[in-house]
């Protein structure tokens, strides 16, 4: 059998190609201090979608779900934000048996708190 090769093409004929982001880049706004528009040098449409998705992920939860996540995060020794990020990024709820992943999250917490 021959190997199939795929090329990324834009959906519209003659449309500009999507910008090349660094590996593992989510296409969100720049983090560093920047004096220009909030969407940076990229597409404002992409920024607005990213902003709407961020708001929806963090603020549209029923009270009961938020309280459940807070209690679960407390049992696991994580913060609410760490536990919620794990659900949003990986799509799974951590259990007490997931000791290696919980240890990784706590190690990342220590690295983030160190002064640069």
C-alpha positions as CSV (number, residue, x, y, z in Angstrom):
1,X,0.0,0.0,0.0
2,X,1.1,3.5,-0.6
3,X,1.1,6.1,2.2
4,X,-1.5,8.7,1.9
5,X,-0.4,12.3,2.3
6,X,-2.7,15.1,3.5
7,X,-2.3,18.7,2.9
8,X,-4.0,21.5,4.9
9,X,-6.0,23.6,2.6
10,X,-8.4,26.4,3.4
11,X,-12.1,25.8,3.1
12,X,-12.6,28.6,0.6
13,X,-10.9,28.7,-2.7
14,X,-8.5,31.7,-2.7
15,X,-8.8,32.3,1.0
16,X,-5.7,33.1,3.0
17,X,-4.1,30.1,4.8
18,X,-4.5,29.8,8.6
19,X,-1.7,31.3,10.6
20,X,1.0,29.0,11.8
21,X,1.0,28.9,15.6
22,X,3.8,27.5,17.8
23,X,3.2,23.9,18.9
24,X,0.6,23.6,21.6
25,X,-0.6,27.1,21.1
26,X,-4.4,27.6,21.6
27,X,-4.7,30.7,19.4
28,X,-5.7,32.8,22.3
29,X,-4.6,36.4,23.0
30,X,-0.9,37.1,23.8
31,X,0.1,36.8,27.4
32,X,3.0,39.3,27.5
33,X,2.4,43.1,27.9
34,X,1.3,44.4,24.6
35,X,0.2,47.9,23.7
36,X,-1.8,47.0,20.6
37,X,-5.4,45.7,20.2
38,X,-6.4,42.9,22.6
39,X,-6.3,40.2,19.9
40,X,-2.6,40.9,19.1
41,X,-1.4,40.7,15.6
42,X,-3.8,37.8,14.7
43,X,-7.3,37.5,13.6
44,X,-9.9,39.4,15.8
45,X,-12.5,36.8,14.9
46,X,-10.4,34.0,16.4
47,X,-9.9,36.2,19.5
48,X,-13.6,36.8,20.0
49,X,-14.4,33.0,19.7
50,X,-11.6,32.2,22.2
51,X,-12.9,34.9,24.6
52,X,-16.5,33.6,24.3
53,X,-15.4,30.0,24.9
54,X,-13.3,31.0,27.9
55,X,-16.3,32.9,29.5
56,X,-18.6,30.0,28.8
57,X,-16.3,27.4,30.3
58,X,-15.8,29.3,33.6
59,X,-19.1,31.1,34.2
60,X,-22.0,29.1,33.0
61,X,-22.1,26.4,35.6
62,X,-25.0,25.7,37.9
63,X,-24.3,26.2,41.6
64,X,-24.6,22.5,42.4
65,X,-22.0,21.6,39.8
66,X,-19.6,24.2,41.1
67,X,-20.1,23.0,44.7
68,X,-19.6,19.4,43.6
69,X,-16.3,20.3,41.9
70,X,-15.1,22.3,44.9
71,X,-15.7,19.4,47.2
72,X,-14.1,16.9,44.9
73,X,-11.0,19.1,44.4
74,X,-10.7,19.6,48.1
75,X,-10.8,15.8,48.6
76,X,-8.0,15.4,46.0
77,X,-5.9,18.2,47.5
78,X,-6.3,20.4,44.4
79,X,-7.7,23.9,43.9
80,X,-11.1,24.4,42.2
81,X,-9.3,25.9,39.2
82,X,-6.8,23.0,38.9
83,X,-9.6,20.4,39.0
84,X,-11.8,22.3,36.5
85,X,-8.9,22.8,34.1
86,X,-8.2,19.0,34.2
87,X,-11.9,18.4,33.3
88,X,-11.8,21.1,30.5
89,X,-8.4,20.0,29.1
90,X,-8.6,16.2,29.4
91,X,-12.3,15.6,29.5
92,X,-12.2,13.4,32.5
93,X,-12.9,13.7,36.2
94,X,-10.0,12.8,38.5
95,X,-10.4,10.0,41.0
96,X,-8.5,9.2,44.2
97,X,-6.7,6.4,42.2
98,X,-5.2,8.9,39.8
99,X,-2.3,9.6,42.1
100,X,0.3,10.2,39.4
101,X,-1.7,12.8,37.6
102,X,-2.6,14.6,40.8
103,X,1.1,14.6,41.7
104,X,1.9,16.1,38.3
105,X,-0.6,18.9,38.8
106,X,0.8,19.7,42.3
107,X,4.4,19.7,40.9
108,X,3.2,22.2,38.2
109,X,1.7,24.3,41.0
110,X,5.1,24.5,42.7
111,X,6.8,25.5,39.5
112,X,4.3,28.3,38.8
113,X,4.7,29.8,42.2
114,X,8.5,30.2,42.0
115,X,9.6,33.8,41.4
116,X,11.1,34.3,38.0
